[in-house]
Amino acid sequence: MRRILVPLDGTDRSAAILADAKRLAGPGGTLVLVRDVSASAIDIERGAEGEYTEVEAVEIYLSGVAQNLRGEGYTVLTQLFVMNGANAAIEEATRLFKPDMVACATHAGTGVSRLLHGSVAWQALNHSPVPMLLRHPYGETLPAEPSARFILVPLDGSPLAESALPLAEQLALEWDAELCLARVVPWPAGVYPVGHADDIREAKDSLESIPAYRQQATPGHVRSVSMVVLSGSPIDTLAWLVQDRGITDVVLASHGRTGLARIAVGSVTDGLIHRLHCPIIVVPTRAAIGEIRRPLVGDTVLAR
C-alpha cells in the first residue's frame, strides 16, 4: 500500500483521477486530497452573515469525497490550502505528507497555449521529488478499467530512462501485469540513414542486457517481459505501440523540460500525455536521481 497525493479542483474531470489513485494506493492505502483556494475568493463578510464562504464550500466538498473513499476501505487525509496557486499547494502538500506518488488529471494542452496559460501538472512534475501519474481523460470520467494490465516502459539506452524500471517492475508484480520494454531508434520519415541496422542491433542488445528482461519468469520477478525495438518518430511510434499492444499503463522517466525549451526541443513525455488517454506514470529527474521508493504508510516518519 502507498500514500498517494491527489490534487483536486472541484470538477468531475479532476476527480476522475481518483480511480487511478486508488489502484496505486492499493488495498488499505492512504489518499491525501488537496485543494487550493485563492485568497481573493475568501469573503469574511459573507461568512459573518452565515453564507458559505469559498473555504467552507471546499471543506464540505473534500469531506464528501473523503467519506466515500473511507467507505471503500481507504485511509483519507484532506488538506485545504490558501496559497493562490495549485502548484504551490502541491509542493507544500508533498513536503508535509511525504507521499509515495502524486496522481493528477491534466488537460494536456500543448505548445504556446500551455506556455501562456501554464500547466499545473507539468509545473508540479518539474519540481516533484516523487513520481507522478498524469492522465488526460476523454471527458469527465475515465474509460472502464481493463481486466488485465500491460505496462510499457519506453527506454532510450540512458541511465535516466532506466531509472523508471524499478517502479515499473514493482507495479507489474503488484498488478500481475505484463511488462513491455520498448526502444525507438529515431530517424526522419522517408529517409533510411547509413548504419541504421547497426543502431537497431545495438538497441536490441541494450534491452536484452536489462535485468528485468533476463530474469523474467524467475521467482520474485515479473512473470512476462517482452522487448520491442522499432524505428521512426518516438512519439508516433510509441503511440502506435500502445494501441497495437493494448497497453494500459506507461511508466517512463522524464527530463522535465519546461517553457520554450520544451516547445523548441520537444518531449516524448509531453507528446505521449497529449496523445494517450491511459495513465502515464512519470519519474521526474529529482526522483530519478534520488530514492524512488518512499516510506510507506505506517512507517514512523509518516505516523499521524
N, C-alpha and C positions, 0 to 999 in steps of 0.2 A: 504494500500500500504506500501511497505517496501523498504529499501535500501539494495541491495544485492551486495556484493563484488565478482567479478568473475576473478580469475587469468587465464591468457591465455599464451600460449607459441608459438602461431602462427600456430599450427597444427589444422586440422579439428577435431581431437579427443578431444582436449581441448575445442574447440568452440562448440562442440555438447552439452555441459552442459548449454548453453545459453537458451535452451528450458525450462529446469527446473528452471533456474534463473528467467526467465520472469514470470513463474507461481507463484513463491514465491514472486516476487516483487508486482504482482497484477497490475490491470489497473492503469496507471499513476504513477507507482512506479519508483524507480531510480536504475540503474545498474551502478556499478563502475568497469570499465575494467582496469585491472592491468597487466603490463608486465615488467619483469626484463630483463635487458641487461647486459651481462658480460662486465666488464671494458676492458678486453682483446680484445673484439670484436670491440671496437671503434677505428677507423683508421682516425685520424685527417688529415693525409697527403692525403689520398684518397678523403676526403671531400673537401680539398682545390682544388683538381683537378676537382671538380664538380661531382664526382661519389657519389652514395648513400652510406652513411655510415650505419652501423647497426642501429644506433639510428634513422636516417631518415626513414629507411625502416620500423621500428617498429611503428613510429609515423604515417606513411601512413596506415599501417595495422590497427592500433587502430582506426584511423579516419574513415576508410571504414566501419568497424564493427559498430562503433557508429552511423554513418549516417543511416545505415539500421535500427538500433533499434529505433532511433528517429523517423523514418518514420512510425514505428508501435505505436508511442504514448508514448514511454518511455523517461524519463529524463536520459541522459547518461553522465557520467563523465569518463575521461580517465586519467591514470597516468602511466608514464614510470619511472622506477627506474634503477639506475646503482649501484647495490649492490652486484654483484657476488653471488647471491643466491635467488631463488624464495621464500624460506621460510622467509628470512629477508624482502623481498619486501611485502609479505602478512602481516607480523606482522606490518610493518610500515604503510601500507595502512589501516589496521584495526584501528590503533591508529589515523591516520589522518582523515579518513572518517566516523568512528564510524558506521559501517554497522549493520543492524539487523542480517544478516546471511552472510555466505560465501558459495558459490557454486563452487565445484571443481571436475573435472574429475580425475579419478585415474586409473593407470594401474593394480592396485590390485595385485602386486607381493606379494609373501609370504615367510615366513621362513628366512633362512640365506641370500637368494637373496636380500630381502628387507633390511636386516641389513647391508649388504655390500654396496649396491647401494643407499640406502636411499629412502625415500618416501616423496615427497613434501606434499602430502595430509595428511599423518599421522603426520609428524612433525608439520605441521600447526595446526592440530587438538589438539596436546598436549599443545600448547601454546595459543589456541584461547579463548578469553573471550566471544565469541558468538557461537551459534550453527552453524554447518557446514553440508551442503548437499554434500555427496560424492557419486559418481556413477561410476561404471565400465561399459563403453559402450561395446556393442558387437563388434563394429568396429568404423568407422569414424563417423557414425550417430547413433541416438537413435531410438528405435522402435517407431511406431506410438503411439500417445497419446491415452489412453483408453477413452471410452465415459463416464465412471464413475470412481470415485476414492474410494479406500478401504485402510484405514490406519491401519497398525499393530503396536502395542506398546508392545514389549517384557518386561516383568516385572519379578523380582525375589524376591519380598517381601521387598526390601530395599528402604529407602527414596531416595537414589540416583537414582535408576531406575525409581521411580515415579516422579522424577523431570522433566521427559520428557513429562508427561501428559498435563500440561497447553499448551504447544506448539502444541501437537497433537490435543487437543480439539479445539484450535484456528483455525488450518488448516482445520479440519473436518467441522467446521462451515462455513468457507470461501468457501470451495470447495463442500459443501453439500455432504460430504463423510461419509461413514460408518466407524465406529471405532471398531477395534478388540483388546481386551486386552488378552495377552497370557502369560501363566506361564508354564514353562517346569520344571518338577521335575526331576533332573538328576539322572541317575543310569546306571551302566555298562550294556552293551548289554548281554543278556542271563542270567542275574542274577536278581532275584527278592528279594530285601533286606527285612528283617523283619521290619514291621512298615511302609512299603511304602504306603499302603492305607491311613494311617493316614496323611502322608505327602501330598498326593493328596487332601484329605479333607481339610487340613489346607490351602493349596494353593487356593482352591476354595473359602473358607471363606474369605481369604485375598482379592481376586479380587472383591468379591461381596460387600466388605465394601468401595471400592473406589467410591468417589462421582460421577465420570463420568459414572459409571455403574448404580448407583442408581438413577441418575437424568435424564436418557435418556428419550426422548420424552417430556421433560419439556420445556416450552417456554424459549428460550435463551440458550438451551443446545443442544448437538449433537442429531440428530434425531434417530440414531440407534447405539447402542453399544452392541457388543456381547462379550462373555467371553469363553475362552477355556483353559483347563488345560490338559497337556499332559506329558508323561514321556519319557525319553531317553536322547540321546545326544542333548544338547541345540542347537548347530549349525545345525545338520542334521534335527532335528525335526522342527525348525523354517523355514529352507529352504523348507522342505516339505509342511509346512503350507502355506507359501507364494504361492507355486504352486497350492495347493489344493483349497485355498480360492480365488485365483485371486487377491492377494494383489498387489496394485500399488505403495504404499509408505510405508517405515518403519521409525518410529521415536523412538529413544532409547537414553538412557544415557550411557556414557562410562567412565570407569576409566582411559582410555588413557594410558595404559601401553606401554612402548617403549623398543626397543632393545631386549636384551637377556631375560629380564623379560617377555616380551610378547610371545617370542618364547617358553620359558620353561613352562609358566603358561597357555598360550592360551588366546584368547579374542573372545567373542561372536561377538563383533562388527567387528573385523578383519576378522573372518571367514565368516560372512554374506556378507561383502563387496566383498570378493573374490568369493563367491558362487552366489550372486544375481546380476542381472543387472537392477533392479529397483532402483530408488533414495532412499538413506538411509540418513536420517537427524539425525545427532549425536549431542546430548547436552553434551559437554565436561565438565569435573569436574569444571573448572573455571566458566563456565556459570551456571552450576547446583547449585553452592553454592552462586552465585550472583543473579543479576536480569536478568532473561531470556529475558523479553520483553525490547527491546532497544528503544530509541527515534525514532519516525517515521520521515520521510522526511517532512519538513515543520515546524518542531519544531525549536525553536530558536537556540538550540545548533548545529543544522545541517544546518542552513541558510548559503547560499553561494552566 
